[in-house]
Amino acid sequence: MSKKNLHKGHSEEFFGDYRDFWWNKPFLDLTAERLNLKSVNSMLDVGCGKGHWTRTLAPYLSQNAEITAVDNDKKWYVENLELEHYFSGRAQNFSLMMADAQKLPFPDNSFDFVTCQTVLIHLPEPQKAIKEMKRVLKDNGILLCVEPNNIIQSLTKTSLSKHDSIEETLDQIKYRLIIEKGKRKMGQGDNSLGDLLPGMFAMEDLKNIEVRLSDKAIAMYPPYDNEEQVATLKQWLEGGSWKSNTQKDIDFFSAAGEQYMPFYFEYQEKYNSRDSHIMGALQREQYHAAGGSLMYLVSARK
């Protein structure tokens, strides 16, 4: 199938190079040691997308590990040249295929290690996906899910928001909470599911549940010239991840409930210049923030 016939991959605008800077290597080294990933001979990465998480974990597995990556989007399972090229010179055997996280096409007890990164937050039935991941996991195998709390970003300060009034801060939180509510009602997942993961693991009778937080923060400060800042700034400006998508937002508000629509229009009128203020501050090199996030790594054994 030619590339021109492939539709745009799910969240493709969020699969930029900045994902290569999501993790501190010493933290990954320690996590791999704690989970004894060097003993893993078979891994399944669920919802691999462009393959950042697959490539991040591969070096920690056994040298001859069988690695399988799956996604339900043609953009990633038909012609993922970057991911396939990465494994072309490695001893590890790699396969890429189509699969639905909520109905995995593998027999019971197939893999030593099953994992996903920022996938469950997009699923209508994340508990079903966890059940499936457990099913294909071998006895005493490792399940590792990495999911965020995204609502916390509404409370983090930047050089532009540091003087916001309490009412303005509450507006930002309320706006994001309504969007999350609408997204859940539309069956498009929960942006802050990470908070709930340990309990969801426990519901599947998984053992030795452990919860960790990534220690990574991408601080933004002038002149924005280190590698991770350049990649993040490129993502913001080209991918628009710092902007509010008003068309999607109004759909989420509508799904959350008609009672929220007056607030939507009030918010748009009150803060319609917020995005341009961010852009201007970046261009003037007046924007700065510590860039912390809340990313959970929840692991367990079957």
Secondary structure as UniProt FT lines:
FT   HELIX           3..5
FT   TURN            10..11
FT   HELIX           12..14
FT   HELIX           17..21
FT   HELIX           25..35
FT   HELIX           37..39
FT   STRAND          42..46
FT   TURN            49..50
FT   HELIX           52..57
FT   HELIX           58..60
FT   TURN            63..64
FT   STRAND          66..71
FT   HELIX           74..77
FT   HELIX           81..88
FT   STRAND          93..98
FT   TURN            101..102
FT   STRAND          111..117
FT   HELIX           120..122
FT   HELIX           126..135
FT   STRAND          137..148
FT   HELIX           151..155
FT   TURN            159..163
FT   HELIX           166..185
FT   TURN            186..187
FT   TURN            191..192
FT   HELIX           193..196
FT   HELIX           197..203
FT   TURN            204..205
FT   STRAND          207..213
FT   TURN            222..223
FT   HELIX           227..234
FT   HELIX           235..239
FT   TURN            241..242
FT   HELIX           246..256
FT   HELIX           258..260
FT   HELIX           261..271
FT   TURN            272..273
FT   HELIX           274..283
FT   TURN            284..285
FT   STRAND          295..301
//
